[in-house]
Amino acid sequence: QVQLVESGGGLVQPGGSLRLSCVASGSNFKIYTMGWYRQAPGKQRELVATMTSGGSTNYRDSVKGRFTISRGNAKNTVYLQMNSLKPEDTAVYYCNADHDFLANTYWGQGTEVTVSS
């Protein structure tokens, strides 16, 4: 049974930083692309950043230069370092694992990030 567990969300002032973590279990995550999505109130879920098993990254334009995605050596952990946070980054952030070859995708329960003074 695949499980993704996020942590690291919270309340931060504009310009501050947070680091989100996601630990995955229940499969071989060396053949998954892992990443982060977010959903703000009243909006659709959107991609924030992803990293393939080979290390290629993809970021949405609005976070480039501020957010950095990384994965642990065992490939079952994924992190999102968020710097220079803005109020528009406020959302629930979800960890995602997407199998490289099969139509299997998994989601964590989400961790809330609030950027406010």
DSSP file (Angstrom, degrees, kcal/mol; ACC not computed):
  #  RESIDUE AA STRUCTURE BP1 BP2  ACC     N-H-->O    O-->H-N    N-H-->O    O-->H-N    TCO  KAPPA ALPHA  PHI   PSI    X-CA   Y-CA   Z-CA
    1    1 A Q              0   0    0      0, 0.0     2,-0.3     0, 0.0    26,-0.1   0.000 360.0 360.0 360.0 120.7    0.0    0.0    0.0
    2    2 A V        -     0   0    0     24,-0.1     2,-0.4    22,-0.1    24,-0.2  -0.577 360.0-179.8 -79.5 133.7    1.5    3.3   -1.1
    3    3 A Q  E     -A   25   0A   0     22,-2.3    22,-2.2    -2,-0.3     2,-0.4  -0.998  14.4-166.7-134.1 139.3    1.5    6.1    1.3
    4    4 A L  E     -A   24   0A   0    103,-0.4   105,-0.6    -2,-0.4     2,-0.5  -0.995   8.9-169.9-122.6 126.9    2.8    9.7    1.0
    5    5 A V  E     -A   23   0A   0     18,-2.1    18,-2.2    -2,-0.4     2,-0.2  -0.961   4.8-162.6-124.9 117.4    3.2   11.7    4.2
    6    6 A E  E     +A   22   0A   0     -2,-0.5     2,-0.3    16,-0.2    16,-0.2  -0.595  13.1 167.3 -95.5 157.1    3.9   15.4    4.0
    7    7 A S  E     +A   21   0A   0     14,-2.1    14,-2.7    -2,-0.2   104,-0.1  -0.969  40.9  69.3-155.2 165.6    5.2   17.7    6.8
    8    8 A G        +     0   0    0     -2,-0.3    11,-0.3     1,-0.3    14,-0.0   0.363  59.2 131.9 107.7  -4.4    6.6   21.2    7.1
    9    9 A G        +     0   0    0     12,-0.1     2,-0.3     9,-0.1    -1,-0.3  -0.172  23.5 117.7 -72.0 173.2    3.7   23.5    6.4
   10   10 A G  E     -d  113   0B   0    102,-1.0   104,-2.8   101,-0.1     2,-0.5  -0.984  61.5 -47.7 161.4-167.9    2.7   26.4    8.6
   11   11 A L  E     +d  114   0B   0     -2,-0.3     2,-0.3   102,-0.2   104,-0.2  -0.843  53.4 168.0 -99.9 131.5    2.3   30.1    8.9
   12   12 A V  E     -d  115   0B   0    102,-2.7   104,-2.2    -2,-0.5     3,-0.1  -0.988  33.1-113.4-142.7 150.2    5.1   32.4    7.7
   13   13 A Q    >   -     0   0    0     -2,-0.3     3,-2.3   102,-0.2    72,-0.2  -0.455  50.9 -81.0 -78.4 154.8    5.4   36.1    7.0
   14   14 A P  T 3  S+     0   0    0      0, 0.0    72,-0.2     0, 0.0    -1,-0.1  -0.302 121.3  27.9 -54.0 136.3    5.9   37.4    3.5
   15   15 A G  T 3  S+     0   0    0     70,-3.2    69,-0.6     1,-0.3    71,-0.1   0.283 100.2 118.0  91.2  -9.7    9.6   37.0    2.5
   16   16 A G    <   -     0   0    0     -3,-2.3    69,-2.3    69,-0.2     2,-0.3  -0.088  56.6-122.1 -82.5-176.1   10.1   34.0    4.8
   17   17 A S        +     0   0    0     66,-0.2     2,-0.3    67,-0.2    66,-0.2  -0.927  21.3 179.1-131.2 151.7   11.0   30.4    4.1
   18   18 A L  E     - B   0  82A   0     64,-2.1    64,-3.3    -2,-0.3     2,-0.5  -0.978  16.4-146.8-144.0 154.2    9.6   27.0    4.7
   19   19 A R  E     - B   0  81A   0    -11,-0.3     2,-0.3    -2,-0.3    62,-0.2  -0.976  13.5-158.9-125.8 118.9   10.8   23.5    3.8
   20   20 A L  E     - B   0  80A   0     60,-2.6    60,-2.3    -2,-0.5     2,-0.3  -0.721   7.6-164.4 -93.8 145.0    8.2   20.8    3.0
   21   21 A S  E     -AB   7  79A   0    -14,-2.7   -14,-2.1    -2,-0.3     2,-0.4  -0.948   7.5-170.1-127.6 149.8    9.1   17.2    3.2
   22   22 A C  E     -AB   6  78A   0     56,-1.5    56,-2.0    -2,-0.3     2,-0.5  -0.979   4.1-164.3-140.8 126.3    7.3   14.1    1.9
   23   23 A V  E     -AB   5  77A   0    -18,-2.2   -18,-2.1    -2,-0.4     2,-0.3  -0.952  11.0-162.1-112.3 125.9    8.2   10.5    2.8
   24   24 A A  E     +A    4   0A   0     52,-3.1     2,-0.3    -2,-0.5   -20,-0.2  -0.811  11.6 173.7-108.4 146.4    6.8    7.8    0.5
   25   25 A S  E     +A    3   0A   0    -22,-2.2   -22,-2.3    -2,-0.3     3,-0.1  -0.971  46.9  54.6-144.9 159.0    6.5    4.1    1.3
   26   26 A G  S    S+     0   0    0     -2,-0.3     2,-0.3     1,-0.2   -24,-0.1   0.501  98.2  44.1  99.6   4.9    5.0    1.0   -0.3
   27   27 A S  S    S-     0   0    0    -24,-0.1     2,-1.0   -26,-0.1    -1,-0.2  -0.961  92.4 -82.5-161.9 176.5    6.7    0.9   -3.7
   28   28 A N    >   -     0   0    0     -2,-0.3     3,-1.3     1,-0.1    47,-0.1  -0.797  39.1-174.3 -91.6 100.2   10.0    1.3   -5.5
   29   29 A F  G >   +     0   0    0     -2,-1.0     3,-1.2     1,-0.3    -1,-0.1   0.411  66.9  88.7 -82.5   4.6   10.1    5.1   -5.9
   30   30 A K  G 3  S+     0   0    0      1,-0.3    -1,-0.3    44,-0.1    45,-0.1   0.638  92.2  47.9 -71.2 -12.2   13.2    4.9   -8.1
   31   31 A I  G <  S+     0   0    0     -3,-1.3    69,-2.9     2,-0.1     2,-0.4  -0.105  99.2  89.7-118.3  34.6   10.8    4.6  -11.0
   32   32 A Y  E <   -E   99   0B   0     -3,-1.2     2,-0.5    67,-0.3    67,-0.2  -0.970  68.9-135.2-126.5 144.5    8.5    7.5  -10.0
   33   33 A T  E     -E   98   0B   0     65,-3.0    65,-3.2    -2,-0.4     2,-0.4  -0.864  32.3-163.2 -86.3 131.1    8.5   11.1  -10.8
   34   34 A M  E     +EF  97  51B   0     17,-2.3    17,-2.9    -2,-0.5     2,-0.3  -0.887  19.7 138.6-119.4 150.8    7.8   12.9   -7.5
   35   35 A G  E     -EF  96  50B   0     61,-2.4    61,-2.6    -2,-0.4     2,-0.4  -0.946  41.8 -93.5-168.2-172.9    6.6   16.4   -7.0
   36   36 A W  E     +EF  95  49B   0     13,-3.2    12,-2.7    -2,-0.3    13,-1.8  -0.971  26.8 178.8-126.6 136.4    4.5   19.0   -5.3
   37   37 A Y  E     -EF  94  47B   0     57,-2.6    57,-3.1    -2,-0.4     2,-0.3  -0.850  11.4-155.3-124.4 164.4    1.2   20.5   -6.3
   38   38 A R  E     -EF  93  46B   0      8,-2.5     8,-3.0    -2,-0.3     2,-0.4  -0.985   8.4-160.6-142.6 155.8   -0.9   23.1   -4.5
   39   39 A Q  E     -E   92   0B   0     53,-2.1    53,-2.1    -2,-0.3     6,-0.2  -0.943   8.8-160.8-139.2 115.4   -4.5   24.2   -4.3
   40   40 A A    >   -     0   0    0      4,-0.4     3,-2.3    -2,-0.4    51,-0.1  -0.560  45.6 -75.0 -87.6 157.8   -5.6   27.5   -3.0
   41   41 A P  T 3  S+     0   0    0      0, 0.0    -1,-0.1     0, 0.0     3,-0.1  -0.285 118.9   5.9 -55.6 129.3   -9.2   28.1   -1.8
   42   42 A G  T 3  S+     0   0    0      1,-0.3     2,-0.3    -3,-0.1    -2,-0.0   0.523 113.9 100.1  77.5   5.1  -11.6   28.3   -4.7
   43   43 A K  S <  S-     0   0    0     -3,-2.3    -1,-0.3     1,-0.0     2,-0.1  -0.789  75.3-101.1-121.8 165.1   -8.9   27.4   -7.3
   44   44 A Q        -     0   0    0     -2,-0.3    -4,-0.4     1,-0.1     2,-0.2  -0.437  46.6 -92.8 -79.2 156.9   -7.9   24.3   -9.1
   45   45 A R        -     0   0    0     -6,-0.2     2,-0.3    -2,-0.1    -6,-0.2  -0.479  50.1-167.0 -67.3 138.5   -4.9   22.2   -8.0
   46   46 A E  E     -F   38   0B   0     -8,-3.0    -8,-2.5    -2,-0.2     2,-0.2  -0.948  24.2-103.2-133.5 151.9   -1.8   23.3   -9.9
   47   47 A L  E     +F   37   0B   0     -2,-0.3   -10,-0.2   -10,-0.2     3,-0.1  -0.485  32.6 173.4 -70.5 137.1    1.7   21.9  -10.4
   48   48 A V  E     -     0   0B   0    -12,-2.7    12,-2.2     1,-0.3     2,-0.3   0.761  63.4 -27.3-105.7 -55.4    4.4   23.6   -8.4
   49   49 A A  E     -FG  36  59B   0    -13,-1.8   -13,-3.2    10,-0.2    -1,-0.3  -0.974  53.8-167.7-161.8 146.6    7.5   21.5   -9.1
   50   50 A T  E     -FG  35  58B   0      8,-2.2     8,-1.9    -2,-0.3     2,-0.4  -0.958   4.6-161.3-135.6 157.4    8.4   17.9  -10.1
   51   51 A M  E     -FG  34  57B   0    -17,-2.9   -17,-2.3    -2,-0.3     6,-0.2  -0.982  15.6-139.7-139.2 127.2   11.6   15.9  -10.2
   52   52 A T    >   -     0   0    0      4,-2.5     3,-1.5    -2,-0.4   -19,-0.2  -0.252  33.7-102.5 -75.7 169.9   12.1   12.7  -12.3
   53   53 A S  T 3  S+     0   0    0      1,-0.3    -1,-0.1     2,-0.1   -20,-0.1   0.764 125.0  55.6 -63.6 -23.7   13.9    9.7  -11.0
   54   54 A G  T 3  S-     0   0    0      2,-0.1    -1,-0.3   -23,-0.0   -21,-0.1   0.508 123.7-103.7 -87.0  -5.1   16.8   10.9  -13.2
   55   55 A G    <   +     0   0    0     -3,-1.5     2,-0.2     1,-0.3    -2,-0.1   0.457  69.6 144.9 100.9   0.7   16.9   14.3  -11.6
   56   56 A S        -     0   0    0      1,-0.0    -4,-2.5    -5,-0.0    -1,-0.3  -0.529  33.6-153.6 -73.6 140.1   15.2   16.5  -14.2
   57   57 A T  E     -G   51   0B   0     -6,-0.2     2,-0.3    -2,-0.2    -6,-0.2  -0.805  16.4-169.4-118.3 157.0   13.2   19.2  -12.7
   58   58 A N  E     -G   50   0B   0     -8,-1.9    -8,-2.2    -2,-0.3     2,-0.3  -0.984   9.8-176.3-143.9 131.1   10.2   21.2  -13.8
   59   59 A Y  E     -G   49   0B   0     -2,-0.3   -10,-0.2   -10,-0.2     2,-0.2  -0.939  30.7-113.0-127.2 148.4    8.8   24.3  -12.0
   60   60 A R    >>  -     0   0    0    -12,-2.2     3,-1.7    -2,-0.3     4,-0.8  -0.557  38.8-114.1 -73.0 150.2    5.8   26.6  -12.6
   61   61 A D  G >4 S+     0   0    0      1,-0.3     3,-0.9    -2,-0.2    -1,-0.1   0.841 109.9  61.7 -57.8 -38.1    7.0   30.0  -13.7
   62   62 A S  G 34 S+     0   0    0      1,-0.2    -1,-0.3     3,-0.0   -14,-0.0   0.633 109.5  40.9 -70.0 -12.2    5.8   31.9  -10.6
   63   63 A V  G X> S+     0   0    0     -3,-1.7     4,-2.4   -15,-0.2     3,-2.3   0.491  81.3 123.5-111.9  -5.4    8.1   29.9   -8.3
   64   64 A K  T << S+     0   0    0     -3,-0.9     4,-0.1    -4,-0.8    -3,-0.0  -0.323  81.6  16.5 -59.3 134.0   11.2   29.7  -10.4
   65   65 A G  T 34 S+     0   0    0      2,-0.4    -1,-0.3     1,-0.1     3,-0.1   0.262 126.1  59.0  86.1 -12.7   14.2   31.2   -8.6
   66   66 A R  T <4 S+     0   0    0     -3,-2.3    17,-2.1     1,-0.2     2,-0.3   0.710  98.7  51.2-114.5 -35.7   12.4   31.0   -5.2
   67   67 A F  E  <  -C   82   0A   0     -4,-2.4    -2,-0.4    15,-0.2     2,-0.4  -0.808  60.1-166.5-108.3 147.2   11.5   27.3   -4.8
   68   68 A T  E     -C   81   0A   0     13,-2.4    13,-3.0    -2,-0.3     2,-0.3  -0.989   5.5-156.7-134.5 126.3   13.9   24.3   -5.0
   69   69 A I  E     +C   80   0A   0     -2,-0.4     2,-0.3    11,-0.2    11,-0.2  -0.783  19.8 166.9 -99.1 144.9   12.8   20.7   -5.3
   70   70 A S  E     -C   79   0A   0      9,-1.7     9,-3.1    -2,-0.3     2,-0.3  -0.973  21.5-143.7-150.2 162.9   15.1   17.8   -4.3
   71   71 A R  E     -C   78   0A   0     -2,-0.3     7,-0.2     7,-0.2     5,-0.0  -0.956  23.5-112.4-129.6 149.3   15.0   14.1   -3.6
   72   72 A G    >   -     0   0    0      5,-1.6     3,-1.8    -2,-0.3     5,-0.2  -0.275  37.0-102.3 -73.1 166.4   16.8   12.0   -1.1
   73   73 A N  T 3  S+     0   0    0      1,-0.3    -1,-0.1     2,-0.1    -2,-0.0   0.829 123.3  53.6 -60.5 -34.1   19.3    9.4   -2.2
   74   74 A A  T 3  S-     0   0    0      1,-0.1    -1,-0.3   -45,-0.0   -45,-0.2   0.496 105.0-133.2 -80.8  -2.6   16.8    6.5   -1.7
   75   75 A K  S <  S+     0   0    0     -3,-1.8    -2,-0.1     2,-0.1   -43,-0.1   0.456  83.0 100.5  68.2   2.1   14.4    8.4   -4.0
   76   76 A N  S    S+     0   0    0    -46,-0.0   -52,-3.1   -52,-0.0     2,-0.4   0.364  72.0  65.8-100.3   7.7   11.5    7.9   -1.6
   77   77 A T  E     -B   23   0A   0    -54,-0.2    -5,-1.6    -5,-0.2     2,-0.4  -0.967  60.0-173.0-124.6 146.0   11.7   11.4   -0.1
   78   78 A V  E     -BC  22  71A   0    -56,-2.0   -56,-1.5    -2,-0.4     2,-0.3  -0.999   4.9-164.7-138.3 140.2   11.0   14.7   -1.8
   79   79 A Y  E     -BC  21  70A   0     -9,-3.1    -9,-1.7    -2,-0.4     2,-0.4  -0.861  10.8-157.9-123.4 154.5   11.6   18.1   -0.4
   80   80 A L  E     -BC  20  69A   0    -60,-2.3   -60,-2.6    -2,-0.3     2,-0.6  -0.901   7.6-161.8-134.3 107.7   10.5   21.6   -1.4
   81   81 A Q  E     -BC  19  68A   0    -13,-3.0   -13,-2.4    -2,-0.4     2,-0.6  -0.794  12.4-166.3 -87.2 120.1   12.5   24.5   -0.2
   82   82 A M  E     +BC  18  67A   0    -64,-3.3   -64,-2.1    -2,-0.6     2,-0.3  -0.934  10.8 173.7-116.2 115.3   10.4   27.6   -0.5
   83   83 A N        +     0   0    0    -17,-2.1   -66,-0.2    -2,-0.6   -67,-0.2  -0.745  59.5  23.1-114.9 163.8   12.1   31.0   -0.1
   84   84 A S  S    S-     0   0    0    -69,-0.6    -1,-0.2    -2,-0.3   -67,-0.2   0.901  84.7-159.9  49.4  48.6   10.9   34.6   -0.6
   85   85 A L        -     0   0    0    -69,-2.3   -70,-3.2    -3,-0.2   -69,-0.2  -0.260   7.7-158.6 -65.4 145.9    7.3   33.4    0.1
   86   86 A K    >   -     0   0    0    -72,-0.2     3,-2.4   -71,-0.1     4,-0.3  -0.844  31.8-109.9-120.9 156.4    4.5   35.6   -1.1
   87   87 A P  G >  S+     0   0    0      0, 0.0     3,-1.9     0, 0.0    28,-0.3   0.846 117.4  63.7 -54.5 -33.2    0.8   35.7    0.0
   88   88 A E  G 3  S+     0   0    0      1,-0.3   -48,-0.1   -48,-0.0    -3,-0.0   0.560  89.2  68.8 -71.9  -5.1   -0.1   34.2   -3.3
   89   89 A D  G <  S+     0   0    0     -3,-2.4    -1,-0.3    26,-0.1     2,-0.2   0.517  71.4 120.9 -84.5  -5.9    1.8   31.1   -2.3
   90   90 A T    <   +     0   0    0     -3,-1.9     2,-0.3    -4,-0.3    24,-0.2  -0.406  40.6 105.3 -61.4 125.8   -0.8   30.4    0.3
   91   91 A A  E    S- H   0 113B   0     22,-2.0    22,-2.9    -2,-0.2     2,-0.6  -0.969  76.3 -79.6-179.2 171.5   -2.4   27.0   -0.4
   92   92 A V  E     -EH  39 112B   0    -53,-2.1   -53,-2.1    -2,-0.3     2,-0.5  -0.883  47.9-146.2 -90.3 126.8   -2.6   23.4    0.6
   93   93 A Y  E     -EH  38 111B   0     18,-3.2    18,-2.3    -2,-0.6     2,-0.4  -0.832  12.8-162.0-101.6 130.2    0.5   21.7   -0.8
   94   94 A Y  E     -E   37   0B   0    -57,-3.1   -57,-2.6    -2,-0.5     2,-0.3  -0.912  13.1-136.8-116.2 135.5    0.3   18.0   -1.9
   95   95 A C  E     -E   36   0B   0     -2,-0.4    13,-2.1   -59,-0.2     2,-0.4  -0.685  25.8-166.1 -83.7 142.6    3.0   15.5   -2.5
   96   96 A N  E     -EI  35 107B   0    -61,-2.6   -61,-2.4    -2,-0.3     2,-0.4  -0.986  16.0-167.0-134.0 142.1    2.6   13.4   -5.6
   97   97 A A  E     -EI  34 106B   0      9,-2.1     9,-2.6    -2,-0.4     2,-0.5  -0.992  10.1-172.4-128.4 124.7    4.2   10.3   -6.9
   98   98 A D  E     -EI  33 105B   0    -65,-3.2   -65,-3.0    -2,-0.4     7,-0.2  -0.964  25.0-123.6-124.1 117.5    3.7    9.3  -10.6
   99   99 A H  E     -E   32   0B   0      5,-2.9   -67,-0.3    -2,-0.5     5,-0.1  -0.296  14.2-138.2 -61.6 138.7    4.9    6.0  -11.9
  100  100 A D  S    S+     0   0    0    -69,-2.9    -1,-0.1     1,-0.1   -68,-0.1   0.747  96.1  17.6 -70.6 -23.3    7.2    6.4  -14.9
  101  101 A F  S    S+     0   0    0    -70,-0.3     2,-0.2     3,-0.1    -1,-0.1   0.652 117.3  58.1-124.0 -25.1    5.7    3.5  -16.9
  102  102 A L  S    S-     0   0    0      2,-0.1     2,-1.5     1,-0.0    -3,-0.1  -0.686  85.9-108.6-109.4 162.6    2.3    2.7  -15.4
  103  103 A A  S    S+     0   0    0     -2,-0.2     2,-0.5    -5,-0.1    -3,-0.1  -0.284  74.7 128.6 -85.1  52.6   -0.8    4.8  -14.9
  104  104 A N        +     0   0    0     -2,-1.5    -5,-2.9    -5,-0.1     2,-0.4  -0.940  28.0 167.9-112.4 126.2   -0.3    4.9  -11.2
  105  105 A T  E     -I   98   0B   0     -2,-0.5     2,-0.3    -7,-0.2    -7,-0.2  -0.999  11.3-166.1-138.0 141.6   -0.3    8.2   -9.4
  106  106 A Y  E     -I   97   0B   0     -9,-2.6    -9,-2.1    -2,-0.4     2,-0.3  -0.919   2.3-157.3-130.5 151.1   -0.5    8.7   -5.6
  107  107 A W  E     -I   96   0B   0     -2,-0.3  -103,-0.4   -11,-0.2   -11,-0.2  -0.945  12.0-133.7-128.6 147.0   -1.2   11.8   -3.4
  108  108 A G        -     0   0    0    -13,-2.1  -103,-0.2    -2,-0.3     3,-0.1  -0.280  36.5-102.2 -82.5-178.8   -0.4   12.7    0.1
  109  109 A Q        -     0   0    0   -105,-0.6  -104,-0.1     1,-0.1   -15,-0.1   0.625  64.4-113.3 -84.5 -13.3   -3.0   14.2    2.5
  110  110 A G        -     0   0    0      1,-0.1     2,-0.4   -15,-0.1   -16,-0.2   0.126  17.3-128.4  98.1 148.2   -1.7   17.8    2.0
  111  111 A T  E     - H   0  93B   0    -18,-2.3   -18,-3.2  -104,-0.1     2,-0.4  -1.000  25.5-123.7-134.2 134.8    0.1   20.3    4.3
  112  112 A E  E     - H   0  92B   0     -2,-0.4  -102,-1.0   -20,-0.2     2,-0.5  -0.600  21.2-169.7 -88.0 132.4   -1.2   23.8    4.6
  113  113 A V  E     -dH  10  91B   0    -22,-2.9   -22,-2.0    -2,-0.4     2,-0.5  -0.983   4.0-175.4-119.1 124.2    1.0   26.8    3.9
  114  114 A T  E     -d   11   0B   0   -104,-2.8  -102,-2.7    -2,-0.5     2,-0.7  -0.981   7.4-167.2-123.0 123.0   -0.1   30.3    4.9
  115  115 A V  E     +d   12   0B   0     -2,-0.5     2,-0.3   -28,-0.3  -102,-0.2  -0.924  34.9 130.9-110.9 109.3    1.9   33.4    4.0
  116  116 A S              0   0    0   -104,-2.2    -2,-0.1    -2,-0.7   -30,-0.0  -0.994 360.0 360.0-159.0 147.9    0.6   36.3    5.9
  117  117 A S              0   0    0     -2,-0.3  -104,-0.1  -104,-0.2    -1,-0.1   0.419 360.0 360.0 -92.9 360.0    1.8   39.2    8.0
